[in-house]
Amino acid sequence: MRHDLVIHETDAARIDAVLERFLGDSSSAAVLLIDRSGEPLAIAGAARTLDTVSIAALAAGAFSSTAALARLLGESEFSVLFHEGLKESLHVSTVDDDAILLAIFDERTTVGMVRLFARDASQGLGAILVEARRRPRRTGVLAAPLTPEEARSAIRQRPA
């Protein structure tokens, strides 16, 4: 798992456009782009009203746990998980080695439609993430985290 991904403003706008297009095409209610550890990277649709942190963490955990099942069957992983509920359903799919797409949908669409458009969205998102990962990271004073003393100094100097 790479933890050095830096999503710039232009990347975020492109990711948001892919997610919004996915929502419109698939008629899903919400969509989350999460990393494999469960950290939300981007959110669109009704997901803004949900506990997306918990949903992302639990979905990533479920996705990860099925990898053991896949290996028992001779697969490297299952690329898609589907959870059907009475009112809401989840479609969780691979974007790349580091990211997962999670769609929340209801009776307004079908799992087939969600799956079809999730595949397209995953390809678009994967391309954006590859570019972001290849971009050189900024180095120097502004790119480094603050030391504890720098943080204390900044807090003391902050205007009231």
C-alpha positions as CSV (number, residue, x, y, z in Angstrom):
1,M,0.0,0.0,0.0
2,R,1.4,3.4,-1.0
3,H,0.7,6.2,1.4
4,D,2.5,8.9,-0.6
5,L,-0.4,9.8,-2.9
6,V,-0.9,13.5,-3.3
7,I,-4.1,14.5,-5.0
8,H,-3.7,18.0,-6.4
9,E,-6.7,20.3,-7.1
10,T,-6.8,19.5,-10.8
11,D,-6.7,15.7,-10.0
12,A,-9.6,16.2,-7.5
13,A,-11.7,18.0,-10.1
14,R,-11.1,15.3,-12.6
15,I,-11.9,12.6,-10.0
16,D,-15.1,14.5,-9.1
17,A,-16.1,14.7,-12.8
18,V,-15.7,10.9,-13.2
19,L,-17.7,10.2,-10.0
20,E,-20.5,12.6,-11.0
21,R,-20.7,11.0,-14.5
22,F,-20.8,7.6,-12.8
23,L,-23.7,8.7,-10.6
24,G,-25.7,10.0,-13.6
25,D,-25.0,7.0,-15.8
26,S,-25.6,4.3,-13.2
27,S,-28.4,6.0,-11.3
28,S,-26.6,5.2,-8.1
29,A,-27.3,7.3,-5.0
30,A,-23.7,7.7,-3.8
31,V,-20.2,6.8,-4.7
32,L,-16.9,6.7,-2.8
33,L,-13.4,6.4,-4.0
34,I,-11.4,4.9,-1.1
35,D,-7.9,3.5,-0.7
36,R,-7.4,-0.1,0.3
37,S,-6.9,0.9,4.0
38,G,-10.4,2.4,4.0
39,E,-9.4,6.1,3.8
40,P,-12.0,8.1,1.7
41,L,-10.3,9.8,-1.2
42,A,-13.4,11.3,-2.9
43,I,-17.2,11.3,-2.3
44,A,-20.1,12.1,-4.5
45,G,-23.9,12.0,-4.3
46,A,-25.9,11.3,-1.2
47,A,-22.8,9.8,0.5
48,R,-22.2,13.3,1.9
49,T,-25.1,12.6,4.4
50,L,-23.8,9.1,5.5
51,D,-21.1,8.1,7.9
52,T,-18.6,7.7,5.0
53,V,-15.6,7.1,7.3
54,S,-17.2,4.0,8.8
55,I,-18.6,2.8,5.5
56,A,-15.2,3.2,3.8
57,A,-13.3,1.4,6.5
58,L,-15.8,-1.5,6.7
59,A,-16.0,-1.9,2.9
60,A,-12.2,-1.9,2.6
61,G,-12.1,-4.5,5.4
62,A,-14.7,-6.7,3.7
63,F,-12.9,-6.3,0.4
64,S,-9.6,-7.3,2.0
65,S,-11.0,-10.3,3.8
66,T,-12.4,-11.8,0.6
67,A,-8.8,-11.8,-0.8
68,A,-8.2,-14.8,1.5
69,L,-11.2,-16.6,0.0
70,A,-10.1,-15.8,-3.5
71,R,-6.6,-17.2,-2.8
72,L,-8.2,-20.5,-1.6
73,L,-9.9,-20.7,-5.0
74,G,-6.6,-19.9,-6.8
75,E,-7.5,-16.3,-7.6
76,S,-5.4,-13.3,-6.7
77,E,-8.5,-11.5,-5.5
78,F,-12.2,-11.0,-6.3
79,S,-12.4,-7.7,-8.2
80,V,-16.1,-7.1,-7.4
81,L,-18.2,-7.5,-4.2
82,F,-22.0,-7.0,-4.2
83,H,-24.1,-6.7,-1.0
84,E,-27.9,-6.7,-1.6
85,G,-30.2,-5.2,1.1
86,L,-33.9,-4.7,1.2
87,K,-33.6,-0.9,0.4
88,E,-30.0,-0.2,-0.4
89,S,-27.2,-2.2,-1.9
90,L,-23.5,-1.9,-2.2
91,H,-21.2,-2.6,-5.2
92,V,-17.5,-2.6,-4.3
93,S,-14.9,-2.9,-7.1
94,T,-11.2,-2.7,-7.8
95,V,-9.9,0.5,-9.3
96,D,-6.2,-0.5,-9.0
97,D,-3.8,-2.0,-6.5
98,D,-4.4,0.9,-4.1
99,A,-7.9,2.1,-4.6
100,I,-11.5,0.8,-4.5
101,L,-14.8,2.2,-5.9
102,L,-17.8,1.8,-3.6
103,A,-21.3,2.5,-5.0
104,I,-24.5,2.7,-3.0
105,F,-27.7,2.2,-4.9
106,D,-31.4,1.3,-4.5
107,E,-34.2,0.1,-6.7
108,R,-33.8,3.0,-9.2
109,T,-31.1,1.0,-10.9
110,T,-29.8,-2.6,-11.2
111,V,-26.6,-4.2,-10.2
112,G,-25.9,-4.8,-13.9
113,M,-26.1,-1.1,-14.7
114,V,-23.9,-0.2,-11.7
115,R,-21.4,-2.9,-12.6
116,L,-21.2,-1.7,-16.2
117,F,-20.6,1.9,-15.4
118,A,-18.3,1.1,-12.4
119,R,-15.9,-0.6,-14.8
120,D,-15.7,2.6,-17.0
121,A,-15.4,4.8,-13.9
122,S,-12.6,2.6,-12.5
123,Q,-10.6,2.8,-15.6
124,G,-10.9,6.6,-15.7
125,L,-10.1,6.9,-12.0
126,G,-7.2,4.5,-12.3
127,A,-5.6,6.7,-15.1
128,I,-5.9,9.8,-12.9
129,L,-4.4,8.0,-9.9
130,V,-1.5,6.7,-12.0
131,E,-0.7,10.3,-13.1
132,A,-0.9,11.5,-9.5
133,R,1.4,8.8,-8.3
134,R,4.0,9.5,-11.1
135,R,4.1,13.2,-10.4
136,P,7.2,14.2,-8.5
137,R,6.5,15.0,-4.9
138,R,7.4,18.4,-3.7
139,T,10.4,18.6,-1.6
140,G,11.8,21.3,0.6
141,V,10.6,23.3,3.6
142,L,7.0,23.7,2.5
143,A,6.5,20.0,1.7
144,A,7.8,18.7,5.0
145,P,5.6,18.3,8.1
146,L,6.0,20.8,10.8
147,T,8.2,19.9,13.7
148,P,6.5,20.1,17.1
149,E,8.4,23.4,17.8
150,E,7.2,24.9,14.5
151,A,3.6,23.9,15.3
152,R,3.8,25.5,18.8
153,S,5.4,28.6,17.3
154,A,2.6,28.9,14.7
155,I,-0.1,28.5,17.4
156,R,1.5,31.2,19.6
157,Q,1.8,33.6,16.7
158,R,-1.7,33.1,15.4
159,P,-3.9,36.3,15.6
160,A,-6.8,36.1,18.0
